[in-house]
Amino acid sequence: MEFFVRNFPTTIYLMVVAVICIVMYLIRASKKKAAREATEKVRLEAEEHVMRQRLAENARRQKLREEWHKDNKVILYFKMIKGIKVVVLPEDYIQTQEPTAMMRLDERWKNSHVLIPIRRSFVFVNSSGLDLLKANVGSLTKETYTERMNGWLSDLEKLVQSEMIALEERPDLFVPWVDSNLLSMYEQSEKINKACHPDKLYTDMVLPRVPEHLRPL
């Protein structure tokens, strides 16, 4: 007791110092937290502003695209065999001409009436075409037919009608998954992209034909 009484002032002093330190720490922590929250608020507000501008610009471009579509038909090329219809972009069709000619010259592609496969090929099927696709893609151990099918013929027809697309037949197109006379199924899987999701058909098939300043950001 005598020791406590003799050292009481020192004890009080230390306690006061400890309380002051704790209070100062809490004040600094509170200021840092407030600064972080203010910075985060500014960041979120800036992102929200950019998003609103982006949405507004995309809405403006969509209206302009709708007007553009009224005066400009999107042209795509197609060919259909045994219920399987392949659709390609005209630029891909044109770009395939020279490689095909070179491969024919080297006798690495001997068919004179059919182009080599176009990597960006879109595949649509009816019921009989689906059976054929299942059978042929099924021969590839790591593939499923859904990875090689963009949709039904009716899905293509809906897109054609909604976007006023003009389909033009090209008899020299390579139609994948029909048979392996020209190319084995494995080689076809190596040379042709997997199918995109149906929700991306407009993005992958139509947008490339639209002027860049009208495409979504």
Phi, psi and omega in degrees: 000316180299322179297317181297316181295317182295326183258011183303313180301319180295319180297315179297318180301312180297322179295318180296316178300316180298317180296318179299316179299317180297316180297316180297321178298315180296323179294315179298317179297321180294319179295318179297318179297317179297321179295317178298316180296322179294318178296317179295322179296317179297318180298314181296320179295322179293316179297319179295321178296315179297319180296318179297319178297319180297314179298318180295318180293319179293324177295320178296316181293325179297318178297319179292324177296318179300320177292321180296318181298330181295328184254352184225105177287135174278125182257129175231152180256149181214165170204144183229133176223128173052042176084003176247121181248127175257138179234134181226161176279143181305322181294325177292322178298314181294317183291344181275345183299309184293313177303324178295316180298319180294319179291327175293322179298322180276358184062028174268349173221107191264353180278125184269357184245352184232136177286161172295160182301143176265124186302316181269072179255136178254128188246127177233148187222158163257192186298315180292324177295324178295318178299319180293316180297316178301316183294317185280318177290331179297342178284349178265115191298329184257014183243150169239151186298331181295337178284349184241010184236121179277341179157183176279164174301327179293328176294319177295318181297320177299318179294319179299316182288317184290328182253009178052050181276141175255117178266125179243130183284139175231105185298341184267007178289146174276123179260114184285159172069013178274310177202178182248022181295319181269327186205137180295159180299323179296316179295323177297319180295332179281330188262349183239133180298153172291158184291144174279165177294144180307328180292344182259006182300316179298315181299318186273332185258323187261314185304322178300342180269350183268141177308143187300325183288354178255356182280153179298149177291000000 
